Each structure stands twice: as C-alpha cells, then as structure tokens.
Amino acid sequence: MSTDLFAEAQGNAAGRARLIGRRILVVGGGQQTYGMPDAPIGNGRAMSILCGREGAMVAVADINTEAATETAHMVEAQGAKVLPMTVDATKEADVQQMIQTVAEQFGSLDGLIVNVGMARGLMLAQTSVADWDWVFALNARAHFLCSKHALPVMEPGGAIVFISSTAAVLPSTTDIPAYAASKAALAGLNVYVAKGGSPERHPR
C-alpha cells in the first residue's frame, strides 16, 4: 500500500483545495463517545474536518453544544472559517433558524450533509410507539426538514448528502426495526429531494 493511500485512509493527507470557496453545513457534526474514553472519530466530525481542510467554510450543527464546539475547533485548526451551532434537527423552528443563520453568515450554501440517526426499541414486540416515533423523527423527519429549508438557499450545482446504513437493505444486521425502516425511508426521500432541487422545479 502506498504511503499516500494510507494517509488518505487515516484522514491525515494534506488538503488539495478541492472545496475552496464552498459553503458546507454538517448537521450532526459533533461526536458520540458512547462512554468510551478513546472513541474513534465519528462521521460528522471527520467530514467537517475534511471539508475545512479542503478549503470550505463549514457550519457544524449538533444538538450537543460541547461536541459541536470541539469539532469547530478542529475545523478551525485546518485554517477554515467555521460556525458552530446548537440545533435540534427534529424541530422545524430550529432547522429554519439554522439554515437562515448559515445563509446570512456564509452568503449562501453549496453543500448539506445530514448525519443524524440513532436507534431505540428491540424487535417488534419490544418497540413502543414512542420509540418508533422518536427514531423516525431523528432518522427521517430531520432529513426532510433540513432538505426542505436548505434547497431554497442552495447554489446551483450544490449537493445534499444523507448518511444511511446497511441496515436499510440488510435488516438482519440489526434487531431494531425502527432503525432499519427509518434508514430505508431515506432512499425514498432522496428521490424527491433530487426532484425538488432540479433546475426545472427549483430555478435560481
């Protein structure tokens, strides 16, 4: 294996200025430790740092203020402009305010990454209605809300990325049906986000 490939895999490769001038919002850019003293870096934090390293302005949103701030410091260390935000992505008012703030601070938006999702319940028999609704609110409604309010301010050629799971297509990998079903829902939502952002339906 070449040294360059190893550095890329480890997240230590130097930036290549691939996102110069871009404005990226990472929802779920904090960090879950799950009680581990040396938890591996999560997707949201890793993507935030990489976007900053590649030259983007990065807004880091998370429900955990401390986690968002820690990620923001790491992004800032890459020499990037960063905006930490505390947001509950399941609440429309929070999402609207988040998008408005990013658009005002950055001038517009070129990319949105929605990296939120958790699991509750166990098998069908042990999954309560409250657990089911909570999981879908975070794992699917949040993606709908972020996309709905981001599309009107996004620049042509912008991109929206959902972080899903293999549980969406391989239910045997989890015993939590609410999680698997909510992740599968993202595939259907993704189609309509693409339609909603098409030049024909969303001219700028």
FIVODO-237079 format. One line per 5 residues: their letters; for each residue z, y, x of C-alpha. Coordinates in steps of 0.02 Angstrom, whole numbers. Each point is the difference from the previous one (the first is absolute). Layout:
A) Z/Y/X  ...
END
This chain:
MSTDL) 0/0/0  -47/170/69  136/129/33  -85/121/-120  7/-123/-144
FAEAQ) 182/-40/36  43/186/-3  -89/21/-167  93/-149/-73  167/69/60
GNAAG) -37/174/-66  9/74/174  -183/44/28  -40/183/31  -75/96/-146
RARLI) -187/21/-7  -5/158/-107  -73/-98/-146  93/103/-132  -9/175/73
GRRIL) 16/128/-140  38/-129/-134  146/19/-121  87/-163/-42  140/-37/-123
VVGGG) 98/-161/27  107/-45/-151  131/-124/57  -6/63/178  184/-33/34
QQTYG) 74/-162/61  90/-148/-79  121/-87/120  68/-133/-119  163/5/98
MPDAP) -82/-51/163  65/96/153  -171/-3/84  -121/-11/-148  -186/-6/41
IGNGR) -98/156/-41  -63/4/-179  -176/34/-61  36/176/-63  81/60/160
AMSIL) -130/-83/110  -145/76/-98  82/172/1  21/-4/189  -177/-63/29
CGREG) -76/133/-112  94/133/96  -52/-74/166  -181/5/-57  12/187/-36
AMVAV) 39/10/-186  125/110/-87  119/-122/-83  112/17/-153  133/-137/0
ADINT) 73/-32/-173  140/-121/-38  143/-18/-123  116/-13/151  17/173/77
EAATE) 72/-63/165  -138/-129/22  -137/128/-37  77/123/123  12/-132/137
TAHMV) -182/-45/-23  -47/185/1  85/22/169  -102/-146/68  -161/75/-67
EAQGA) 45/170/72  26/-83/170  -186/-44/-6  -39/187/-3  -47/1/-184
KVLPM) 48/119/-139  112/-95/-120  80/32/-169  147/-113/-51  32/-14/-187
TVDAT) 127/-85/-114  -92/-73/-149  28/-130/-135  -178/-61/-24  41/-78/-169
KEADV) 33/172/-76  -150/104/-50  87/167/28  43/-52/179  -177/-56/34
QQMIQ) -77/158/-71  114/108/107  -37/-106/153  -188/17/-18  13/186/-36
TVAEQ) 109/29/153  -114/-98/116  -154/92/-65  86/168/25  68/-41/173
FGSLD) -155/-88/68  -134/90/-99  -68/-160/-76  11/-189/16  -117/-123/87
GLIVN) 98/-161/-13  136/-79/-105  92/-160/45  114/-75/-132  116/-120/88
VGMAR) 139/-30/-126  54/-166/-72  152/-111/-22  48/-158/-92  132/-47/-129
GLMLA) 28/-151/-108  -22/-186/36  -124/-111/-89  -36/39/-182  164/-66/-68
QTSVA) 108/110/111  -106/158/-13  72/128/-120  -105/126/-94  88/138/97
DWDWV) -47/-81/167  -180/-25/-57  -18/182/-54  82/65/159  -117/-100/111
FALNA) -155/57/-95  58/181/5  11/-3/189  -139/-123/41  -134/61/-122
RAHFL) 47/158/-96  36/93/161  -175/-38/63  -75/59/-165  99/163/4
CSKHA) -39/38/182  -185/-32/-24  -12/96/-164  76/157/75  -78/-13/173
LPVME) -180/-19/-53  -21/179/-65  52/74/168  -84/-124/117  -148/49/105
PGGAI) -169/-88/-23  -3/-156/109  188/-18/-11  83/-171/-12  141/-79/-99
VFISS) 82/-157/68  116/-118/-96  108/-122/96  1/-163/-98  57/-176/46
TAAVL) -66/-176/19  116/-39/-146  -132/80/-111  -119/-144/30  118/-137/60
PSTTD) 145/-3/-123  72/-153/86  55/114/144  135/77/-110  116/-54/-139
IPAYA) 3/177/-71  -132/12/-137  27/186/-30  -44/35/181  -155/-110/1
ASKAA) -63/68/-166  28/181/49  -91/-22/164  -145/-83/-90  -6/150/-118
LAGLN) -48/110/146  -170/-84/11  -42/54/-177  69/174/25  -97/19/162
VYVAK) -166/-16/-93  41/144/-116  66/109/139  -169/-24/85  -90/44/-161
GGSPE) 112/151/-28  -37/63/174  -189/-24/-8  -108/157/20  -69/-26/-176
RHPR) 171/1/-83  93/111/121  -115/137/65  72/127/121
END
